[in-house]
Amino acid sequence: MPKMKTKKSAAKTFKFTATGKIKREKAYHSHILTSKSQKRKRNLRKKTLVSRADQKRIQELIIR
């Protein structure tokens, strides 16, 4: 059987931490920013971890 290919869009979207958890960017930071508070926009810039329920599904897309 041929090797499984990495889903390149997922590989560019998600990064792994040193302990193997998956980081992602937050949503709602691309447009209509005038109606959002400065604090909300600042917090949307930060990275966050993928939920445990989604970790296995994302790891299958990114075969390391």
N, CA, C and O atoms as CSV, one atom per row, in Angstrom:
chain,resi,resn,atom,element,x,y,z
A,1,MET,N,N,0.845,-1.195,0.000
A,1,MET,CA,C,0.000,0.000,0.000
A,1,MET,C,C,0.882,1.248,0.000
A,1,MET,O,O,1.950,1.260,0.612
A,2,PRO,N,N,0.431,2.297,-0.689
A,2,PRO,CA,C,1.205,3.541,-0.648
A,2,PRO,C,C,1.064,4.231,0.707
A,2,PRO,O,O,0.149,3.952,1.481
A,3,LYS,N,N,1.981,5.117,0.959
A,3,LYS,CA,C,1.930,5.873,2.212
A,3,LYS,C,C,0.719,6.797,2.222
A,3,LYS,O,O,0.248,7.240,1.174
A,4,MET,N,N,0.224,7.080,3.423
A,4,MET,CA,C,-0.850,8.050,3.574
A,4,MET,C,C,-0.270,9.453,3.405
A,4,MET,O,O,0.816,9.742,3.909
A,5,LYS,N,N,-0.984,10.314,2.704
A,5,LYS,CA,C,-0.502,11.674,2.512
A,5,LYS,C,C,-1.006,12.569,3.649
A,5,LYS,O,O,-2.109,12.391,4.165
A,6,THR,N,N,-0.173,13.523,4.014
A,6,THR,CA,C,-0.558,14.525,4.996
A,6,THR,C,C,-1.522,15.506,4.349
A,6,THR,O,O,-1.320,15.916,3.206
A,7,LYS,N,N,-2.578,15.887,5.080
A,7,LYS,CA,C,-3.474,16.939,4.617
A,7,LYS,C,C,-2.764,18.269,4.863
A,7,LYS,O,O,-2.649,18.725,6.000
A,8,LYS,N,N,-2.289,18.883,3.778
A,8,LYS,CA,C,-1.441,20.067,3.898
A,8,LYS,C,C,-2.156,21.238,4.561
A,8,LYS,O,O,-1.527,22.009,5.286
A,9,SER,N,N,-3.448,21.386,4.329
A,9,SER,CA,C,-4.168,22.491,4.962
A,9,SER,C,C,-4.192,22.322,6.475
A,9,SER,O,O,-4.069,23.303,7.210
A,10,ALA,N,N,-4.347,21.099,6.944
A,10,ALA,CA,C,-4.345,20.836,8.385
A,10,ALA,C,C,-2.950,21.020,8.966
A,10,ALA,O,O,-2.799,21.523,10.080
A,11,ALA,N,N,-1.927,20.612,8.213
A,11,ALA,CA,C,-0.548,20.742,8.689
A,11,ALA,C,C,-0.163,22.206,8.853
A,11,ALA,O,O,0.630,22.547,9.731
A,12,LYS,N,N,-0.727,23.083,8.001
A,12,LYS,CA,C,-0.431,24.506,8.105
A,12,LYS,C,C,-1.254,25.175,9.204
A,12,LYS,O,O,-0.850,26.204,9.745
A,13,THR,N,N,-2.400,24.596,9.531
A,13,THR,CA,C,-3.309,25.200,10.503
A,13,THR,C,C,-2.940,24.855,11.940
A,13,THR,O,O,-3.016,25.712,12.820
A,14,PHE,N,N,-2.543,23.614,12.185
A,14,PHE,CA,C,-2.297,23.142,13.540
A,14,PHE,C,C,-0.821,22.900,13.766
A,14,PHE,O,O,-0.103,22.481,12.858
A,15,LYS,N,N,-0.362,23.169,14.997
A,15,LYS,CA,C,1.020,22.906,15.386
A,15,LYS,C,C,0.995,22.050,16.653
A,15,LYS,O,O,0.026,22.071,17.412
A,16,PHE,N,N,2.072,21.302,16.869
A,16,PHE,CA,C,2.174,20.462,18.053
A,16,PHE,C,C,3.015,21.150,19.113
A,16,PHE,O,O,3.992,21.829,18.796
A,17,THR,N,N,2.634,20.975,20.377
A,17,THR,CA,C,3.461,21.441,21.480
A,17,THR,C,C,4.521,20.384,21.757
A,17,THR,O,O,4.507,19.308,21.159
A,18,ALA,N,N,5.439,20.695,22.663
A,18,ALA,CA,C,6.515,19.756,22.991
A,18,ALA,C,C,5.978,18.501,23.669
A,18,ALA,O,O,6.595,17.439,23.586
A,19,THR,N,N,4.837,18.617,24.335
A,19,THR,CA,C,4.262,17.465,25.028
A,19,THR,C,C,3.287,16.686,24.155
A,19,THR,O,O,2.710,15.696,24.604
A,20,GLY,N,N,3.093,17.133,22.886
A,20,GLY,CA,C,2.245,16.387,21.960
A,20,GLY,C,C,0.823,16.884,21.838
A,20,GLY,O,O,0.034,16.311,21.087
A,21,LYS,N,N,0.475,17.943,22.563
A,21,LYS,CA,C,-0.859,18.521,22.406
A,21,LYS,C,C,-0.894,19.343,21.118
A,21,LYS,O,O,0.152,19.666,20.555
A,22,ILE,N,N,-2.088,19.676,20.660
A,22,ILE,CA,C,-2.233,20.380,19.383
A,22,ILE,C,C,-2.715,21.804,19.641
A,22,ILE,O,O,-3.703,22.011,20.345
A,23,LYS,N,N,-2.008,22.795,19.062
A,23,LYS,CA,C,-2.372,24.190,19.180
A,23,LYS,C,C,-3.169,24.617,17.965
A,23,LYS,O,O,-3.005,24.063,16.878
A,24,ARG,N,N,-4.036,25.606,18.150
A,24,ARG,CA,C,-4.811,26.179,17.049
A,24,ARG,C,C,-5.004,27.666,17.298
A,24,ARG,O,O,-4.820,28.152,18.414
A,25,GLU,N,N,-5.379,28.383,16.243
A,25,GLU,CA,C,-5.715,29.789,16.386
A,25,GLU,C,C,-7.204,29.925,16.682
A,25,GLU,O,O,-7.994,29.029,16.384
A,26,LYS,N,N,-7.568,31.043,17.265
A,26,LYS,CA,C,-8.965,31.272,17.587
A,26,LYS,C,C,-9.707,31.866,16.390
A,26,LYS,O,O,-9.106,32.517,15.536
A,27,ALA,N,N,-11.000,31.637,16.338
A,27,ALA,CA,C,-11.841,32.141,15.252
A,27,ALA,C,C,-12.321,33.561,15.569
A,27,ALA,O,O,-12.068,34.084,16.654
A,28,TYR,N,N,-13.007,34.166,14.621
A,28,TYR,CA,C,-13.661,35.483,14.752
A,28,TYR,C,C,-12.668,36.634,14.841
A,28,TYR,O,O,-12.967,37.649,15.471
A,29,HIS,N,N,-11.496,36.504,14.229
A,29,HIS,CA,C,-10.527,37.599,14.274
A,29,HIS,C,C,-10.148,38.073,12.875
A,29,HIS,O,O,-9.086,38.665,12.686
A,30,SER,N,N,-11.015,37.813,11.891
A,30,SER,CA,C,-10.644,38.157,10.520
A,30,SER,C,C,-11.376,39.388,9.976
A,30,SER,O,O,-10.816,40.098,9.141
A,31,HIS,N,N,-12.576,39.657,10.409
A,31,HIS,CA,C,-13.300,40.812,9.878
A,31,HIS,C,C,-14.349,41.275,10.882
A,31,HIS,O,O,-14.591,40.620,11.895
A,32,ILE,N,N,-14.969,42.419,10.581
A,32,ILE,CA,C,-15.936,43.096,11.463
A,32,ILE,C,C,-15.315,43.301,12.846
A,32,ILE,O,O,-15.908,42.949,13.866
A,33,LEU,N,N,-14.112,43.877,12.860
A,33,LEU,CA,C,-13.399,44.063,14.122
A,33,LEU,C,C,-13.797,45.351,14.840
A,33,LEU,O,O,-13.460,45.539,16.009
A,34,THR,N,N,-14.504,46.230,14.153
A,34,THR,CA,C,-14.863,47.501,14.778
A,34,THR,C,C,-15.883,47.313,15.890
A,34,THR,O,O,-15.924,48.110,16.828
A,35,SER,N,N,-16.707,46.276,15.804
A,35,SER,CA,C,-17.739,46.068,16.818
A,35,SER,C,C,-17.231,45.252,18.003
A,35,SER,O,O,-17.962,45.051,18.972
A,36,LYS,N,N,-15.987,44.780,17.935
A,36,LYS,CA,C,-15.425,43.977,19.024
A,36,LYS,C,C,-14.533,44.853,19.891
A,36,LYS,O,O,-13.859,45.755,19.396
A,37,SER,N,N,-14.538,44.577,21.186
A,37,SER,CA,C,-13.742,45.389,22.110
A,37,SER,C,C,-12.259,45.087,21.936
A,37,SER,O,O,-11.881,44.044,21.403
A,38,GLN,N,N,-11.430,46.015,22.393
A,38,GLN,CA,C,-9.979,45.859,22.286
A,38,GLN,C,C,-9.510,44.624,23.059
A,38,GLN,O,O,-8.625,43.898,22.606
A,39,LYS,N,N,-10.109,44.393,24.224
A,39,LYS,CA,C,-9.741,43.235,25.044
A,39,LYS,C,C,-10.086,41.924,24.333
A,39,LYS,O,O,-9.314,40.966,24.359
A,40,ARG,N,N,-11.247,41.900,23.707
A,40,ARG,CA,C,-11.671,40.696,22.987
A,40,ARG,C,C,-10.749,40.404,21.803
A,40,ARG,O,O,-10.370,39.256,21.574
A,41,LYS,N,N,-10.387,41.457,21.048
A,41,LYS,CA,C,-9.495,41.277,19.907
A,41,LYS,C,C,-8.110,40.829,20.355
A,41,LYS,O,O,-7.476,40.006,19.694
A,42,ARG,N,N,-7.647,41.361,21.462
A,42,ARG,CA,C,-6.332,40.985,22.004
A,42,ARG,C,C,-6.325,39.513,22.415
A,42,ARG,O,O,-5.343,38.810,22.177
A,43,ASN,N,N,-7.395,39.049,23.020
A,43,ASN,CA,C,-7.475,37.644,23.440
A,43,ASN,C,C,-7.637,36.702,22.251
A,43,ASN,O,O,-7.228,35.543,22.326
A,44,LEU,N,N,-8.223,37.174,21.166
A,44,LEU,CA,C,-8.371,36.343,19.970
A,44,LEU,C,C,-7.034,36.113,19.262
A,44,LEU,O,O,-6.897,35.177,18.475
A,45,ARG,N,N,-6.052,36.972,19.545
A,45,ARG,CA,C,-4.727,36.812,18.925
A,45,ARG,C,C,-3.981,35.609,19.481
A,45,ARG,O,O,-3.127,35.037,18.802
A,46,LYS,N,N,-4.298,35.222,20.713
A,46,LYS,CA,C,-3.565,34.146,21.378
A,46,LYS,C,C,-3.934,32.780,20.808
A,46,LYS,O,O,-5.026,32.590,20.272
A,47,LYS,N,N,-3.024,31.852,20.930
A,47,LYS,CA,C,-3.275,30.469,20.521
A,47,LYS,C,C,-3.988,29.743,21.666
A,47,LYS,O,O,-3.931,30.171,22.819
A,48,THR,N,N,-4.651,28.651,21.331
A,48,THR,CA,C,-5.295,27.826,22.347
A,48,THR,C,C,-5.132,26.368,21.945
A,48,THR,O,O,-4.717,26.073,20.824
A,49,LEU,N,N,-5.456,25.462,22.849
A,49,LEU,CA,C,-5.310,24.037,22.574
A,49,LEU,C,C,-6.590,23.475,21.978
A,49,LEU,O,O,-7.690,23.938,22.281
A,50,VAL,N,N,-6.433,22.485,21.139
A,50,VAL,CA,C,-7.575,21.767,20.565
A,50,VAL,C,C,-8.206,20.927,21.666
A,50,VAL,O,O,-7.495,20.386,22.513
A,51,SER,N,N,-9.523,20.809,21.664
A,51,SER,CA,C,-10.201,20.016,22.686
A,51,SER,C,C,-9.833,18.540,22.554
A,51,SER,O,O,-9.487,18.074,21.468
A,52,ARG,N,N,-9.907,17.823,23.643
A,52,ARG,CA,C,-9.536,16.405,23.651
A,52,ARG,C,C,-10.425,15.594,22.723
A,52,ARG,O,O,-9.989,14.580,22.177
A,53,ALA,N,N,-11.668,16.027,22.537
A,53,ALA,CA,C,-12.597,15.305,21.670
A,53,ALA,C,C,-12.155,15.359,20.210
A,53,ALA,O,O,-12.431,14.432,19.449
A,54,ASP,N,N,-11.473,16.433,19.809
A,54,ASP,CA,C,-11.062,16.606,18.421
A,54,ASP,C,C,-9.631,16.178,18.151
A,54,ASP,O,O,-9.229,16.105,16.990
A,55,GLN,N,N,-8.843,15.891,19.193
A,55,GLN,CA,C,-7.422,15.620,19.017
A,55,GLN,C,C,-7.150,14.433,18.104
A,55,GLN,O,O,-6.295,14.525,17.223
A,56,LYS,N,N,-7.847,13.335,18.289
A,56,LYS,CA,C,-7.590,12.136,17.499
A,56,LYS,C,C,-7.898,12.380,16.028
A,56,LYS,O,O,-7.149,11.941,15.156
A,57,ARG,N,N,-8.986,13.071,15.751
A,57,ARG,CA,C,-9.397,13.353,14.375
A,57,ARG,C,C,-8.359,14.213,13.659
A,57,ARG,O,O,-8.066,13.985,12.485
A,58,ILE,N,N,-7.807,15.188,14.353
A,58,ILE,CA,C,-6.812,16.070,13.745
A,58,ILE,C,C,-5.485,15.345,13.565
A,58,ILE,O,O,-4.790,15.568,12.573
A,59,GLN,N,N,-5.123,14.482,14.509
A,59,GLN,CA,C,-3.875,13.735,14.388
A,59,GLN,C,C,-3.898,12.810,13.177
A,59,GLN,O,O,-2.854,12.559,12.574
A,60,GLU,N,N,-5.063,12.304,12.817
A,60,GLU,CA,C,-5.160,11.460,11.634
A,60,GLU,C,C,-4.941,12.264,10.351
A,60,GLU,O,O,-4.456,11.724,9.357
A,61,LEU,N,N,-5.295,13.547,10.368
A,61,LEU,CA,C,-5.042,14.407,9.212
A,61,LEU,C,C,-3.560,14.743,9.087
A,61,LEU,O,O,-3.019,14.844,7.985
A,62,ILE,N,N,-2.918,14.912,10.238
A,62,ILE,CA,C,-1.489,15.253,10.255
A,62,ILE,C,C,-0.732,14.006,10.699
A,62,ILE,O,O,-0.512,13.801,11.893
A,63,ILE,N,N,-0.347,13.203,9.773
A,63,ILE,CA,C,0.411,12.002,10.118
A,63,ILE,C,C,1.860,12.416,10.296
A,63,ILE,O,O,2.534,12.818,9.348
A,64,ARG,N,N,2.325,12.308,11.544
A,64,ARG,CA,C,3.683,12.783,11.846
A,64,ARG,C,C,4.717,11.730,11.566
A,64,ARG,O,O,5.909,11.966,11.766
